[in-house]
Every structure is written in structure tokens, then in C-alpha cells.
Amino acid sequence: MNKKSSPRIGRRQFLKTTAVVGAGWLLLPSGARAGRNAPGNKLNIALIGVWGRAVQHYDSLSDENVVALCDVNENRFPDALKRFPNAKTYVDWRKCLDDHKALDLDAVVCCTPDHHHAFIANWALNRDLHCYMEKPLAISVEEARTVRANWLTKKGKLATQVGMQRHAMQNFNRVRELIRDGAIGELQAAYAWGNRQFRRDGYLPAEGRPPEGLHYDLWLGPSPFHPYNPGYFSGHRDFGCRPGSNCLQWNMYWDFGAGQIGDMGSHTMDLLWNAIDATLPTSAEAKGEKFNPDVTPVECESHFEHPANDWRGPIRVSWYQGGAMPRPPKPYVDLNKIDHGAMFKGSKGFVIADFQSRILLPFGDTADLTYYKPRTKDTALPPLGHFQRQWLDACKNPSLKTACDFEYSGNMIEQLLLGLVAYRAGKKLQYDGATGKVTNCSEANALLSRKYRDGWTLNG
């Protein structure tokens, strides 16, 4: 453990001073300058989940003080400790976060399975810790609302970010500019889709025993008990997963994830969400394959009505997955060639995009583009820069905005999760975003939350 002689309040005041005199520089008593990562200006960070997606954070975190490593699989510690040799290790993230004062923690990076995400986010916020959460932020509507509401009370004091790192691609800005600047006229509808068709039939049967060092009960965490099966922990080569990056093996189960919307849906809807400035929908409806009580659907589509805002009228937002697709704007446009994409329909045309490119398709005799004035180079939206670094900078100066904070990301995932509720309810739902209640289907309200095992508290 990397202990310091100075008290916590002193170092926090040090970081606060850095923000006052300017992000990235600090005037030392001697009058000399120290860079952003001078010894006194480093963050003390707990990395919860040290393998799989976490490996992609190692380089970004190497300039900070990683003082704690937490993973339910002790076999992952040796490799992580090679990068962060002074860190203390934990197998239970609750113990790690309860030790936040002893560790002198500033921040948490979470790379656990999805069913732990909202719990760790809330526990971190309740301990006044900055939080970077891998997507999705939550796997139930109630979880998303709890995390968002908690963070809004600390906005401007704590930095948050959800790991939708594709947001840093410059194409996100270009798509937003086209929509906001009227390249397709008045925005009327927006569609996003993901075309993965990976199937599971049901929870895996009991098979074998957890290997030594794997704390399976802690892996289950708040979710109902299911017997151990090594299949939950194997990679899936069809999707390029290496061992450790095994989310496709468990996130389709209702108790462990939110299926495709929690996986690539979080990335693809972000491309749409960034352009439309939406909050919460007023309705949700969905249809798809036959309901399976164990496994989230592969083929499904959901539709949401959003009210007008200060620059556009009311719009319909749609999500498609697993082979369900929106109608193409023209027969010669094959949307199926875009595995994960978005389309925007306006009064004068369409924009079709994937993460890195976009197509503008004017439509109709009046779509001569004389009404559209592209931005000049000096007025174009600036690059976001390094996605993880944006959050680290905001931790040191929380007045800085992050692209995918818990409000932006909480609203987006709440909408998607509400679509799964509508799919299960089998009818169009009227939704009151202020109260988080379905107003026309009482049985749907029971689907907004999930039950937890004893000893696991969402807002602990």
C-alpha cells in the first residue's frame, strides 16, 4: 500500500489549489512549476476488476497512484502487481471501498461484470470518490435512476465517466454538427442498431468446482445464486474475445447483465444520443423473439417518444438488435452492411453513420442544401482527446466536464432498459420520468428493479 505522511485533507486541498491556478499546473512555494503528475498531484486510485477490460486502463493509470487492486480471481493479481507493485489487494470490493480512508482514496475505476456496476458506483459516490465506470452504468431502471440522482447531488465536486470510449472518435462531433446545423432539416426520428446474434438458451448447469483463487460467491455478488459453471468465464473466439474478456459469456443473462443493449448498445446508442440532446422518454414499446426468463432477447426492437427541447420538436427514437433493422431510406442503401450504426431522419434527408464515418443523403426536391452552412474549421467542435485522461483531469479539477458523465449516461441507459421492460410487459408503456413510474401498467413497475441477495446493498 502506498501510504503518505501528509493527511488526506492536505492533499485534497493541494489538488483543489491546482484547479484554481489552472488545470495542469501548480505554483509551488518555491515559485517553481510542477506538471500535472508531480508527486503531490497524483490521484490515489482503486482499480476494481483487474483483468479483461481493465488491462486497457493500465497505461492511463500508470501516471497516477494505483493504491488498491480488487478482483474476485486472485490469479489475476500477479500480472496486475507487475504494473502496480505498491497496491494493496482485495477480493471483495465492499471491503476495498470501506477502507477508502485508510487507503487515502480519491477515485475508483470499475471493470467488473455488469451486475456489480451500479453498486460500486453508488458506494464510491457515497464515499466522495470520483468514479470511472465501464459500461453499462446499470442493468435496471431503478439502478440507473439511483446512480444518476446520487451523482447530481455531487455534480461539480466529483468527476464521473462511463466507459463509452468510442465517444472520443471525431465522427461523433461531425454527426452532431450535421444534425444540429440542419443538414437534414428538422429532425424527426433517430435509429440505432447492433447486429450481433450470439445466443444462449438458459443458465448453465452446475459443472465442476471454481478453481483455487476464484471467489465465485463474490462474483455472483448481489445477483441470485446460480451454480458454478466454467462456461461463464471462457472467452468467445467468434467475437475476438481473449480469456478474461468474457462478457459475452454472461451478460445475456438477466441476473448478470442487460444483453446487447448493455454491451454494444451502450456504444451505438451513444452515437445517436450525442446528437439529439434527449433526457428521458415519455413512452416505450418493444417487440422481439419469445420471452426467455433466463436470457435477454437476441432479436428485439424498441421505440421511444421524446418531448421537444429548445432546438427540435418531439422525436421518435428506436433501438434495433439481433437482426431487426430499421427500414433503409432508399432500396440501394443496405443498412445491414453496418453492424453497429445510427440513422437520423429529417424533413430534408437522412444522415447514416457508423462510429467512424457518415453519409449525408438529401431527400426531396427542396433538399438543395442551400439552407445548410457547414461550420468553418475554427467553429467546428474540438476533439475530445484521450477519453480516460479527460476523466483523470476532471478528478483534479471537477469543474471540467466529462463527455459521458453519470447524468448523460444514466439517461441513455435508463431509456434502453425501459425498452426491455416494455418487451417483457408486452405493451406500450407510458412513462413518467420525474417519478420513474409507468403510469398505465402496474405490473411493469415491478420490472423496473431487481432483487438482491442478502448482504448486498445498492446504496451502501
ABEGO torsion letter per residue (X at the ends): XBBBABBAAAAAAAAAAAAAAEBGBBBBAAGBBBBAABAAABBBBBBBEABEAAAAAAAAAAABBBABBBBABAAAAAAAAAABAABBBBABAAAAAAAAAAAGBABBBBABBAAAAAAAAAAAAAAGBBBBBBOBABABAAAAAAAAAAAAAABGABBBBBBBAAAABAAAAAAAAAAAAGAAEBBABBBBBBABBBBBABBBBBBEBBBBGBBAAAAAEABBBBBBBAAAABBBAAAGBBBGBAAAAAAABAAABAEAAABAAAAAAAAAAAAAGBBBBABBBBBBBBBBAABBBABBBBBBBBBBBAABBBBBBBBBBGGBBBBBABAABBAAABABBBBBBBAAEBBBBBAABBBBBBBEAABAGAABBBBBAAABBBBAEBAAAAAAAAAABAABBBABBAAAAAAAAAAAAAAAAAAAAGBBBBBBAAAGBBAABAAAAAAABBBBBBGBBAAX
